[in-house]
Amino acid sequence: MTTGIAETIPAGWKALVDRHRELLATGPAFLRELRRAAWTRFEERGLPGRREEDWREIDLRPLAALSPVPAAPRASRVSPDILDHPAVARPAPPRFVLAGGRLREDLSAAHPLPAGLQVLTIEEAARAWPDLLATHLGRYAPAENPFVALNTALAEEGLVVRVAAGTDVDVPLHLVHVAPAGDRDVACHPRVLVLVETGARVALVESFLAREEAGGLVNGVTELLVGPGARVTHARVQHEAPGIHHVAHVAARVEAGGSLRSLSLALGGPLVRVGIDVRLAGEEAETSLDGLYLAGSGQVVDHRTAILHDVPRCASHQLYKGLLAGDGRAVFRGRIVVAPGAQQTDAHQQNRNLLLSRQALVRTRPQLEIYADDVRATHGATVGQLDDEMLFYFRSRGIGLAEARHLLLAAFTGEILERVPGAPLAGLLRDLVRDRLARELPAGEDAR
């Protein structure tokens, strides 16, 4: 082809093709080979379509229609006032700001870090820990997923977070991902690798932000290794501009006696797709996946979770809640797989949704695949509206309809928001959700 673009890649993505070729000439050999193999896989697959089971409920044609350019090296159109965003905790914990996937030291507030905690860019980690990085980068989020492949091929800088064995990090570490605004749509591929060694404890918050004028694609990947007996809380807060399409994948491996608590908040953008895969690889490992998503008019939010119970005596719990207003659309597919021999598994999954308008729609599909016989497992899903009796109860006591609705919605969302690490950030996010709902809900009687 004269354009040099494979038929599986959208024609408007030529700038990304050119950038991949440039990246193949930089970095250590193992990183170049990782990028080359990932791009080959992406060319083979291309963007997924609705004929593929895992993608059939969402329309990716708006992504194919983009003509994105890579973020500029310094992402110059990122202003410090982005840190006034409600999803950025104050007072600031240790904070790293990545604009277009690249570290902005001038906006970060990371020093001194607690003893036993190290944060390096991927390039720095390749020099400091070459064998460690070659062992772990790309291992937990394989390139079978086309967007993971695209991220692996195009990620620049990114971060490696390493927590030494026995370290107790007593304040949350905050990574702020900013999609810079530009004259054209921008493609960002933030990449984070988190290695938590034996017996360590850490809470990590990733916020994805963008100014109102920003547009394009944010395609993020986070890999986590939770070592034996380690305790990790990982929260991701997505609140980007109306022009940002957000695709993300979180992949984790939890070793024996380790614990991973995951929290996902999806609050903005025309298309949001978040996949979370957890492999319980050692006995007595456990994970808790919680999520809250809001989809208003013109928005589609898609969550896919997969938990693999690979060995005996592990536990998993999932609770995802959705609020849908206007003509918002949501998809939830949660999958639990209990492998042969994974006896004494304890697995529970729930998805609960409230439709706040007659036009809203949700598709929910919790799944269990059990190949062992000594297992306790439950799953379920609900789709409903605000309770008429509760609304009547509030109004009979002089509380207006709008306030009554918000009291009920605060109770519905509070179960998830109270699990956000760090009280200041949790309070800010409650305000953010409340303000968003106030904009989405009409004032009249037909709001349900």
N, C-alpha and C positions, 0 to 999 in steps of 0.2 A: 504493500500500500504506500502511496506517496506520502501520506501523513505520518507513517511510522507507528500507527496506533492499531492494536489488535481489534478485530471486529467486536469483541466482547466488551470493549471499553467505550464509553460515550465519546462522541467526536469532540465535544466541548471540553474534554479533560486533557487536552494536549499539554497544557502547562504542567500538569502533574506527571505526565509521562516524561517530559523533559527533565523535571526535577529529580525523578527517580534515577535517571541516567547520570546526573551529576553526583548524586549521593553514592553511587557505586564506586566512585573514585576516591572516597574519603573514608576514614576510620580504619580500625583494625580488620584483619582478614575475616575473622569469624563474623563480625557485624556486617561486612559487605556480603558474605555468603548468605547470611540470614535474610538480608534485604532482597538479594537476587532470587532466592528460593520462594520467598513470600510473593514477590511480584509475578513470578511464573505461575504460582497458584492462582493469583488474582486474575491474570490473563486467561487462564483455563476456565475459571468460573464466571468472571464478570459479575455485574450486579445481579443479585437474585431476582427472580420473578415470581408471580403468583402461582405458577405451576409447582413451585417447591413448597412442601408442606409447612416448613417453618416460617415461610414468608407470605403465605397466600392471603393473609388478612390485612395486609397493608400495601399501599401503592407507592412504589419507589420511583415512579416516573418523574416526580418533581426533582429528585436528585440527579437523574440522568439528564435533565434539561439544563442543569447548571453549567456554567463555564468558569469553574473556580481556578484561582491562582494560589500558589503557596504563600503562606504568611511571610511578610518581609523579614529579613534577618533580625532587625531590631523592633519589629512590630511597633513602629513609631507612633501610631495613632491610638495608643493606649495611655490614657491620662491617669494620674494618681487619684483622681476623684472616683475612679471605679471602686476604690477601697472603701468608699462610703456606702456601698451597696448593702442592703439589709442582710444579705447572706454572708457577710464577712464579719467575723466575731470581733467585738471590742470589749475590753482592751485586748490588743492583739496577742494571741499565743505565738509560739514560733511559727512563722508564716513564710511560704515561698510562693512567689507569683510567677506564673508561666504565661506569657503572651504568645499566642500562636504556637504553643508547645515548647517555647524557649524560655529559659530562666531570665527574669528581669531582677537582677540584684538590687537595683535602685528602688524597686517597689517592695522588696522583701524585707522581713524583719526577723531574722533567723538566729542572731548571735547574742549571747552564747547559747549553744544547744545543750540540753541536758547530757550529762556524762553517759556514754554508751549508745548514744544516738548519732548516726552519721547520715548526712544527705548530700549526695553528689549528683552531678549531671551524668547521663549515661556515658558520655565521652570521658569524663573524669574517672568514673568507675571502671571503664575499660582499661585505663592505665593503672589504677590503684589495685583493682581486683580482677585481672583478666580471666583467670580460671573460674572464679565465682560467677562472673557475669555470663561467660560462655555456657556455664552449667544451667543457669536459671532463666535467662532472658529468652522468652519465646517458648518455654517449656510448658507453662500452665495454660496459656491461651494459644492453642495451635492455629495455624493458618488455614484450617479447613473452613472456618468462618470467613467469607470473602472480605468483610470489613476489618476483621483482625489482620488478614493478609495485607490489606491496603495500608493499615496503620503500621505494621511491621516494616513494610517497604519504604514508607515515607516519613516515619517519625524522626524528628530532629531534636537533639538534646534529650528531652525527657529527664526524669529523675529516678534515682535509686535510693530508697530509704532502707537503712540497715540498723537493726536494733540488736545490740550484743546480748549474749546469753545472760540471763539473770537481771537484766536492766528493767527498772520500773519507771517508765516515763509518766510523770504525774500530771502533765498538762497536754491537751490535745495538740497535735501537729496539724497545721492548716495549709493545704495546697489550693491556691486560687488559680484556676484556669480561665484566661480571658481570651475571647475571640476578638481580634482587632477589627476595627472598621476600616474599609478601604473603598476605592473607587469601583472595584468589582467584587464579586463574591469571593470569599477567602476560604480555603480548605485548611483546617488545623487537625493535627494528628497527635494529641498529647499522649505520652506513654509514661507509665509509672510502674516500677518494680519494687515491691515491699518484701523485705526478708527479715522475719522476726525469729530470732534464735531461741534456743531452749529456755523455757521458764521466764521469758521476757513478757512485758505488758506495755501496750501502747494503744492510743486512740488517734485515728487519722481521719480528717475531714477533707473532702475534695469538693470545692465549689466551682461550678461552671457558669460564667457570667459573660454578658456582652451588652454593649450600649445599644440603644434603640435603633440606631442606623446601621448596625452590623448585619451582614447577611452571608450565607454560604453554608458550609458543612463543618461540624465538629465531630470527629471520629476518634473517640478515646478508648484506650485499653489500659486496664490496671491488673497487674498480676500480684498475687499475695502468696507467700509461703509462711504458714503458721507452724512454728517448730514444736517439738514435744513439750507439752505443758505450758505453752505460751497462751496469752490472752490478748486478742486483737478486736478492737471495735473499728469498723470502717463505715463512714457515712459519706454519701455523695448527694450533693444538692445541685439540681439542675434548674437554673432560672435565667434563661437566655432571651435574646431579642426575638421579636416576631418573625424575623427573616432567617433565623438560624435553625437548620435541620441538625438534630443531635442523634448520633448513633454511638453506642458505648457497649463495651464488654468488660465484665469483671470476672476473673478466673482465680480460684483459690484452691490450695491444697492444705489440709489440716492434718498434722501428724498426731501421734498418740497422745491423748490427754489434752490436746490443744482445744481452744475455743475461738470461734469467729462469730462476732455479731455484725451483721450487715444491715445498713439502713439506706434506703433509696427514696429521695424526694424528687419528683418530676413535676415542675411547675410552669414550664413555658416552652414556646417554640411550635411551629406548625406540624413537625413530625419529630417524635421522640421515640427511640427504640433502645431499650436497655436490656442486655442479657447478663445474667449472673449464674456462673457455674461453680459449684463447690464439690470437691472430692474429699470425703472423709476417709483418710488413708491409714489411720492408726487407731487401735482400739481405744475406747473411751473418748474419742474425739466428738465434738459437738458444734453445731452451728445454728444460728437464729437469723433468719432473713425477714426483715420488715420493710414495708414500702408504703408510700402515700403518693398518689398521683391526682392531679387536677387537669381536666381537659375541658376547655371552653370552646366557643364558636371557632370553627376552622382548624381545630387541633386534633391530632391523633397521637395517642400515647400507647405504646406497646411494651409490655414487660414479659420477658421469658426467664424463668428460673429453672435450674436443674441441679439436683443434689444427688450425688452418687454415694450410697453407703457401700463402701468397698470391703469392709471388714466387720467382724462382730462388735456388739456392744457400743454402738454409736447412737447419737440422738440429733434430731433436726426439728426445727419449728419454723413455720412460715406464717406471716400475717401481712397481707397486702390489702390496702383500702383505696378505693377510688371515688372521686367526686366528679360528676359530669354535668356540665351546664351547656345551654345553647344547643348547637348541633355537634358538640364534642363527641369524639369516638375514643374508645379504649379497648385494648386487648390484653388479657392476662392468660398466660399458659405456664403453669407450674408443674414440674415433673420431678418425681422422686423415684429413684431406681435403687432397689435393694438387691445387691449382687448375690449369686449363689454362695452359700456359706456365711453370709453376713447375719448370723443369728442374733437374737436379743436386740434387734433394732427398734428404736422408738422414734417414729416420724409422724409429724402432724402438719397439716397445711390448711389455711383458710384464705379465701378471697371475698371481700365484702365491698359492695358498690352501692352508691346512692345516685339515682338519676334526679337531677334538679330541674329538668325541663322535659317536655314531651318529645323533643327531637333528639335527645341524647341517646347514645347506644353503647353497650358494652358487650363484648364477647369474652366469656371466661371458661377456661378448661383446665381444672386441676387434674393431674394424672398420677397414678401409682403403678409402678411395675415391680412386682415382688417375686423374687426367685429363691426365697428362703421360707422356712415354715414356722420359725419361732420369732414372730414379728408383731409389734403393735403399731398400727398405722391408721390414720384417719385423714380424710380430706373433704372439703366442701366449699361451696360458693353460694353467695346470695346477691340478688339484685333487687333493690326496692326504692322506695321514696321516703321522704320525711314522714314520721308517724303523725297521723291526723289527731289521734287522741292526745299526744304530748303537746302538739300545737294548740289544741283546744284548752288543755290544762293551763298553759302559760297565758293565753289570751284571756281566760276567765279570771286571771289574777292581775289584769291590767297591763300586761306586757304586750307591746305591739307585735304585729306579724313578722316584720323584718328582724327585730331583736330576738324573737322566739326562734326563728330559723337559725340565726347565728349561734344561739346558745346550744341548740341541738348539734349543729355542725362542729362547734368547738369540742363538744364531748366526743363526737365521732373521730375527729382528727387528733385529739389530745392523746389517745392511747398510743399513737405512733410518735408524735412529736416529743413526748416526754422521754423518749429513748435517745434523743440527740445528745451526743457527748458534750458537756460543757454548758452550764446554765445560761451564760450570756447568749450563746448562739441559739440555744433552744428558745429563749424568749424572743429573739429577733425573728426566728422562723415562724413562730406563732403569729406574730404581727403581720408577717409577709403573707401567710395563708389567709388570715382574716381580711386583709386589704384586697387580696385577689378575689375572694369570694364576694366581697361587697361590690366589686365591679361586675362580676359575672351574674349575680342574682338580680332579677327584676324586682321591683317593689310591689307589683300587683299581686292579686290573689292567684294568678295562673303560673306562679313561679315553679310549681311542682309538676 
